[in-house]
Amino acid sequence: DYSDCFEGQTGCAVFYNSRTNTFHIYQEEMASVRVSPCSTFKVVSTLIGLEEGVVESEESKMGYDGTIYANTAWNQELNLKEAFQKSCVWYYRKLLDQVGEEKVKKLVNALPYGNCDINQWKGDGTVNGGAEQLNGFWLESSLEISAREQTEVLARIFDGNTEFQEEHISMLRHMTAGGNMDACDIQIY
């Protein structure tokens, strides 16, 4: 029972040990409900961008166009590592647009990532005031995944059981936890 960790908030927790293939789930029913991945999709987006050569390193930039965003941390040129840390939607929108819908669909299906539905490529236009550069299929739109599924996908990625190159997974590890993370360390809340 992890209810004391949530301090009155509604939520779930999925703990997975890929070495023993064991789950410990708090609020199992909730952990099975698919919802929009929102910022957590940046993990997969980062790998997709690296695999497709749209970004080549943590220092890769997407070209800030001067737009002033409510999230002031986004109002500057960012590299991949900074965009990851700040969950910068405009950066990932540009990255995925450069990869292209067809290729992203193929890679999302290969994982498989939740319902694999990226049909609302530009989003439904209701997030972030409808700004095109701040909307997408992963933001309260067509793509959905449960906490349990997301944990399984992350475990496959970090255990090397996907098409993603180890070099790119290592780069992602470095951006997320200073390089000290493997599948047994991943926790989704």
NUSEFI-30776 format. One line per 10 residues: their letters; for each residue x, y, z of N, C-alpha, C, O, CB. Coordinates in steps of 0.1 Angstrom, whole numbers. Glycine has a CB too. Layout:
a = X Y Z X Y Z X Y Z X Y Z X Y Z  ... $
//
This chain:
dysdcfegqt = 9 -12 0 0 0 0 9 12 0 16 15 10 -10 0 12  8 20 -11 16 32 -12 8 45 -10 13 56 -14 23 32 -26  -4 44 -4 -13 55 -3 -6 67 4 -9 78 1 -26 51 3  2 64 14 9 75 22 18 83 13 21 95 16 16 69 34  23 77 2 32 84 -7 25 94 -16 31 103 -22 40 74 -16  12 92 -17 4 101 -26 -2 113 -19 -8 121 -26 -6 93 -33  -1 113 -6 -6 124 2 -20 129 -3 -22 141 -5 4 135 2  -30 120 -4 -43 124 -8 -46 126 -23 -57 128 -27 -47 137 -1  -35 124 -31 -37 125 -45 -41 112 -51 -37 101 -46 -24 130 -52  -48 112 -62 -52 100 -69 -41 96 -78 -37 105 -86 -66 102 -76 $
gcavfynsrt = -36 84 -78 -26 80 -87 -22 65 -86 -28 58 -77 -13 88 -85  -13 61 -94 -9 47 -93 6 47 -94 13 57 -98 -16 39 -105  12 35 -92 26 33 -93 29 19 -98 22 10 -94 33 35 -79  38 18 -108 42 6 -113 57 4 -111 65 12 -116 38 5 -129  60 -7 -104 74 -11 -102 76 -24 -109 69 -33 -107 77 -12 -87  87 -24 -118 89 -36 -126 104 -40 -125 113 -31 -127 85 -34 -140  107 -52 -122 120 -57 -122 122 -66 -135 116 -77 -135 124 -65 -109  129 -62 -145 130 -70 -157 138 -82 -155 137 -92 -163 135 -61 -168  147 -82 -145 156 -94 -143 147 -106 -138 150 -117 -142 167 -91 -133  137 -103 -130 129 -113 -125 115 -113 -131 107 -122 -128 128 -112 -110 $
ntfhiyqeem = 112 -104 -140 99 -102 -146 88 -102 -136 78 -108 -137 97 -114 -156  90 -93 -126 80 -92 -116 75 -77 -115 83 -68 -116 85 -96 -102  62 -76 -113 56 -63 -111 51 -61 -97 47 -71 -90 44 -61 -121  52 -49 -92 45 -45 -80 37 -33 -84 43 -22 -88 55 -42 -68  24 -33 -83 16 -23 -88 6 -18 -77 0 -25 -70 7 -27 -100  7 -5 -75 -3 2 -66 -14 8 -74 -11 15 -84 4 13 -57  -26 4 -71 -38 8 -79 -38 2 -93 -38 8 -103 -39 24 -80  -38 -12 -93 -37 -19 -105 -47 -16 -116 -44 -15 -128 -38 -34 -102  -60 -13 -112 -70 -10 -121 -66 4 -128 -67 5 -141 -84 -8 -115  -62 13 -121 -58 26 -126 -46 25 -135 -44 32 -145 -55 36 -115 $
asvrvspcst = -36 16 -132 -24 14 -139 -27 8 -153 -18 7 -161 -14 6 -131  -39 2 -155 -42 -4 -167 -50 5 -177 -53 1 -188 -50 -17 -165  -54 17 -172 -62 26 -180 -52 34 -189 -43 40 -185 -70 36 -171  -56 34 -202 -48 42 -212 -51 57 -211 -63 61 -211 -50 37 -226  -41 65 -211 -42 79 -211 -31 85 -220 -22 78 -224 -41 85 -196  -32 98 -223 -22 104 -231 -8 104 -224 -8 106 -212 -26 119 -234  2 101 -232 15 100 -225 21 114 -222 30 115 -214 25 93 -234  17 125 -229 22 138 -227 37 138 -227 43 133 -236 16 144 -214  43 144 -217 57 146 -217 65 133 -216 77 133 -220 61 155 -205  59 123 -211 67 110 -211 70 105 -225 79 96 -226 59 100 -203 $
fkvvstligl = 63 109 -235 66 105 -248 79 110 -253 84 106 -264 55 109 -258  85 120 -246 98 125 -251 109 115 -250 119 116 -257 102 137 -242  107 104 -242 117 93 -242 118 87 -256 128 85 -262 114 83 -231  106 83 -261 105 76 -274 108 86 -285 115 82 -294 91 70 -276  104 98 -284 107 109 -294 122 111 -295 127 113 -306 99 122 -291  128 111 -284 143 113 -284 150 102 -292 158 105 -301 149 114 -270  146 90 -289 152 78 -296 148 78 -311 157 75 -319 147 65 -290  136 82 -314 132 83 -328 141 93 -335 145 90 -346 117 86 -329  142 105 -329 150 115 -336 165 111 -338 171 114 -348 150 128 -327  170 104 -328 184 99 -329 185 88 -340 194 89 -348 189 94 -316 $
eegvvesees = 176 79 -340 176 68 -349 175 73 -364 182 68 -373 165 58 -347  167 83 -366 165 89 -379 175 99 -383 174 105 -394 151 94 -380  184 103 -374 194 113 -378 189 127 -378 197 136 -382 200 110 -391  177 130 -372 173 143 -371 181 151 -361 184 163 -362 157 144 -368  184 144 -350 193 149 -340 205 139 -339 203 127 -341 186 151 -326  217 144 -336 228 135 -336 235 134 -323 243 125 -320 238 140 -346  232 144 -314 238 143 -301 230 151 -291 220 157 -295 253 149 -301  234 152 -279 227 160 -268 228 175 -272 220 182 -267 234 157 -255  237 179 -280 239 193 -284 231 197 -296 231 209 -299 254 195 -286  224 188 -302 216 191 -314 205 201 -311 198 200 -301 210 178 -320 $
kmgydgtiya = 203 211 -320 193 222 -318 183 221 -329 186 215 -340 200 235 -318  171 227 -327 160 226 -336 157 240 -342 149 241 -351 148 221 -330  163 251 -337 161 264 -343 149 271 -336 138 270 -341 158 263 -358  152 278 -326 142 286 -319 138 298 -328 146 305 -333 147 291 -305  125 300 -330 120 310 -339 116 323 -333 111 332 -340 108 304 -347  118 325 -320 115 337 -313 102 338 -307 98 348 -301 117 348 -323  93 328 -309 80 328 -303 81 329 -288 90 322 -282 72 315 -307  73 337 -282 72 338 -267 62 328 -262 50 330 -265 70 353 -263  66 319 -254 57 309 -248 55 312 -233 63 318 -226 64 295 -249  43 307 -228 40 309 -214 51 302 -205 54 307 -194 26 303 -211 $
ntawnqelnl = 56 291 -210 67 284 -203 80 291 -207 85 288 -217 67 269 -206  85 300 -199 96 309 -202 109 301 -205 118 306 -211 98 319 -191  110 289 -199 122 281 -202 123 276 -216 134 272 -221 121 268 -193  112 278 -224 112 274 -238 116 285 -247 117 284 -259 99 268 -242  117 297 -242 119 310 -250 134 312 -253 139 323 -250 113 322 -242  140 302 -259 154 303 -262 158 291 -271 151 281 -272 163 303 -249  170 292 -277 175 280 -284 179 270 -274 186 272 -265 187 285 -293  174 258 -276 177 246 -267 183 235 -275 180 233 -287 164 241 -260  192 228 -268 197 216 -274 189 204 -269 180 206 -261 212 214 -270  192 192 -274 183 180 -271 183 178 -256 172 175 -251 189 168 -278 $
keafqkscvw = 194 178 -250 194 176 -235 186 186 -228 178 182 -219 208 176 -230  187 199 -231 179 209 -225 164 207 -228 156 209 -219 184 223 -229  161 204 -240 147 202 -244 141 191 -237 129 191 -233 146 200 -259  149 180 -235 144 168 -227 141 172 -213 131 169 -208 155 157 -228  151 179 -207 150 183 -193 138 192 -190 132 192 -180 163 189 -188  135 201 -200 125 211 -199 112 207 -205 102 215 -205 129 224 -205  111 195 -210 99 190 -217 94 200 -227 82 204 -227 88 186 -207  103 205 -236 100 215 -245 92 210 -257 97 203 -266 113 222 -250  79 213 -257 70 208 -267 74 213 -281 74 205 -291 55 212 -264  77 225 -283 80 230 -297 92 223 -302 92 220 -314 82 245 -297 $
yyrklldqvg = 102 219 -294 114 212 -299 110 198 -304 114 194 -315 124 211 -287  102 191 -296 97 178 -300 88 178 -312 87 169 -320 91 170 -288  80 188 -313 71 190 -324 79 191 -337 76 184 -347 61 202 -323  90 199 -337 98 201 -348 106 188 -351 107 184 -363 109 212 -346  111 181 -341 118 169 -343 109 158 -350 113 152 -360 123 163 -329  97 156 -345 88 146 -350 84 150 -364 83 141 -373 76 144 -341  81 163 -367 78 167 -380 89 164 -390 86 160 -402 74 182 -381  101 165 -386 112 162 -395 114 147 -398 118 143 -409 125 168 -389  111 139 -388 111 125 -390 100 121 -399 102 113 -409 109 117 -376  88 126 -397 77 123 -406 67 113 -400 71 104 -393 81 119 -419 $
eekvkklvna = 54 116 -403 44 107 -398 45 93 -401 43 84 -392 30 112 -403  48 89 -413 49 75 -417 60 68 -409 57 57 -405 52 74 -432  71 74 -408 83 67 -401 79 66 -386 82 56 -380 96 75 -403  74 77 -380 70 76 -366 60 65 -363 61 58 -354 64 90 -361  50 64 -372 40 54 -371 46 40 -371 43 31 -362 29 55 -382  55 38 -380 62 25 -381 70 22 -368 69 11 -363 72 25 -392  77 32 -362 85 30 -350 76 28 -338 79 20 -329 94 41 -348  65 35 -337 56 34 -326 49 20 -326 48 14 -316 45 45 -326  46 16 -338 40 2 -339 50 -9 -336 46 -19 -330 35 0 -353  62 -7 -339 73 -17 -336 75 -19 -321 79 -30 -317 86 -13 -343 $
lpygncdinq = 72 -9 -313 75 -10 -299 66 -21 -292 73 -28 -284 73 3 -292  54 -23 -293 43 -14 -296 41 -5 -284 43 -8 -273 30 -22 -300  37 8 -288 35 18 -277 20 21 -276 14 28 -283 42 31 -282  14 15 -265 0 17 -262 -9 14 -273 -8 3 -279 -2 31 -258  -18 23 -277 -27 20 -288 -21 23 -301 -28 21 -312 -40 29 -286  -9 28 -302 -2 31 -314 -9 41 -324 -6 41 -336 1 18 -322  -18 49 -318 -26 58 -327 -20 72 -328 -21 80 -318 -40 58 -321  -14 75 -339 -9 88 -341 -17 95 -352 -12 105 -358 6 87 -345  -29 91 -354 -37 96 -365 -40 111 -364 -42 118 -374 -50 89 -366  -40 116 -351 -42 131 -350 -28 137 -349 -24 143 -338 -50 134 -337 $
wkgdgtvngg = -20 136 -359 -6 140 -360 -4 154 -354 6 156 -346 -1 140 -374  -12 163 -358 -11 177 -353 -19 179 -340 -20 191 -335 -15 187 -363  -24 169 -334 -32 170 -322 -46 174 -325 -50 175 -336 -25 180 -312  -54 176 -314 -68 180 -317 -70 195 -315 -81 200 -316 -77 173 -307  -58 202 -313 -59 217 -312 -65 223 -300 -67 235 -299 -67 222 -323  -66 215 -289 -72 220 -277 -61 222 -266 -64 228 -256 -82 210 -272  -49 218 -268 -38 219 -258 -31 232 -261 -29 236 -272 -29 207 -259  -26 238 -250 -17 250 -251 -23 261 -260 -16 267 -268 -4 246 -256  -36 264 -258 -43 274 -265 -44 272 -280 -47 281 -288 -35 287 -264  -42 259 -284 -44 255 -298 -32 258 -307 -32 256 -319 -55 262 -304 $
aeqlngfwle = -21 264 -301 -9 267 -309 -4 254 -316 -1 244 -310 2 273 -301  -2 255 -330 2 243 -337 15 237 -332 16 225 -332 3 247 -352  25 245 -329 38 240 -325 37 235 -311 47 229 -306 48 252 -326  26 236 -304 24 230 -290 14 220 -289 9 217 -279 21 242 -280  10 214 -301 0 203 -301 6 191 -308 15 193 -317 -13 208 -308  1 180 -305 5 167 -312 -2 155 -307 -9 156 -297 20 165 -310  -1 144 -314 -8 132 -311 -5 127 -297 -13 119 -292 -4 121 -321  6 131 -291 10 126 -278 5 135 -267 7 132 -255 25 125 -277  -2 146 -270 -7 156 -260 -22 156 -259 -28 163 -267 -1 169 -263  -27 148 -250 -42 148 -249 -49 146 -262 -59 153 -265 -47 161 -242 $
ssleisareq = -44 137 -270 -50 135 -283 -51 120 -286 -56 113 -277 -41 141 -294  -47 115 -298 -50 101 -302 -41 91 -295 -46 79 -293 -49 100 -317  -29 93 -293 -20 83 -287 -23 82 -272 -23 91 -264 -5 87 -289  -25 69 -267 -27 66 -253 -20 54 -249 -17 45 -257 -42 64 -251  -16 53 -237 -8 42 -231 -11 41 -216 -13 52 -210 7 43 -234  -11 29 -211 -13 28 -196 0 29 -189 11 27 -195 -21 14 -193  0 31 -176 12 31 -168 20 18 -169 32 17 -170 9 35 -154  12 7 -169 18 -6 -170 25 -8 -183 36 -13 -184 7 -17 -167  17 -5 -194 23 -6 -207 35 2 -209 45 -2 -215 13 -2 -218  35 14 -204 46 23 -205 58 18 -198 70 18 -203 43 37 -199 $
tevlarifdg = 56 12 -187 67 5 -179 73 -6 -187 85 -8 -188 62 0 -166  65 -14 -194 69 -25 -202 77 -20 -214 88 -26 -217 58 -34 -207  73 -9 -220 80 -4 -232 94 1 -227 104 -1 -234 72 8 -238  94 9 -216 107 14 -211 116 3 -208 128 4 -210 105 23 -199  111 -8 -202 120 -19 -198 126 -26 -211 137 -29 -211 112 -30 -190  117 -27 -221 122 -33 -234 133 -24 -240 143 -28 -245 111 -35 -244  131 -11 -240 141 -1 -245 154 -2 -237 164 -4 -243 135 13 -244  153 -1 -224 166 -1 -216 172 -14 -215 184 -15 -211 163 5 -203  165 -25 -217 171 -38 -218 177 -42 -231 182 -53 -233 161 -49 -213  175 -33 -241 180 -35 -254 172 -45 -263 177 -51 -272 194 -41 -253 $
ntefqeehis = 159 -46 -260 150 -54 -267 141 -47 -277 129 -50 -278 141 -62 -257  146 -37 -284 139 -29 -294 149 -27 -306 160 -32 -305 134 -16 -288  144 -21 -316 152 -18 -328 162 -6 -325 170 -4 -334 143 -15 -340  160 1 -314 169 12 -312 183 8 -309 186 -2 -302 163 20 -300  193 16 -314 207 13 -313 211 16 -298 207 25 -292 215 21 -322  220 7 -293 225 9 -280 232 23 -278 231 28 -267 235 -2 -277  239 28 -288 245 41 -287 234 52 -284 237 61 -276 252 44 -300  223 51 -290 212 61 -287 206 58 -274 202 68 -267 201 60 -298  204 46 -270 199 43 -256 208 48 -246 204 53 -235 196 28 -255  221 47 -248 231 52 -238 230 67 -237 231 72 -226 245 47 -242 $
mlrhmtaggn = 228 73 -248 227 88 -248 215 92 -240 215 101 -232 226 94 -262  204 85 -242 191 88 -235 194 85 -220 189 93 -212 180 79 -240  200 74 -216 203 72 -202 211 83 -196 207 88 -185 212 59 -201  220 88 -203 228 99 -198 220 112 -196 221 119 -186 240 103 -208  211 115 -205 202 126 -204 192 125 -192 188 135 -186 194 129 -216  187 112 -189 177 110 -179 183 109 -165 176 113 -156 169 98 -183  194 103 -164 199 100 -150 214 100 -149 220 93 -141 194 86 -146  220 108 -158 235 108 -157 242 95 -161 253 93 -157 239 112 -143  234 87 -168 240 74 -173 240 63 -163 245 52 -166 254 76 -177  233 64 -152 233 54 -142 220 47 -141 216 42 -130 236 60 -128 $
mdacdiqiy = 213 45 -152 200 39 -151 199 27 -160 204 27 -171 189 49 -155  193 16 -155 189 5 -164 174 2 -161 168 9 -153 198 -7 -161  169 -8 -168 155 -11 -167 150 -13 -153 139 -10 -149 151 -23 -176  159 -19 -144 155 -21 -131 153 -9 -122 148 -9 -111 165 -31 -124  158 2 -127 157 15 -120 145 23 -124 142 33 -118 169 23 -122  138 20 -135 127 28 -140 115 27 -132 110 16 -128 124 24 -155  109 38 -128 97 38 -121 88 49 -127 92 60 -129 99 41 -105  76 45 -130 66 54 -136 55 57 -125 50 48 -120 59 49 -149  53 70 -123 43 73 -113 30 79 -120 21 83 -113 48 83 -103 $
//
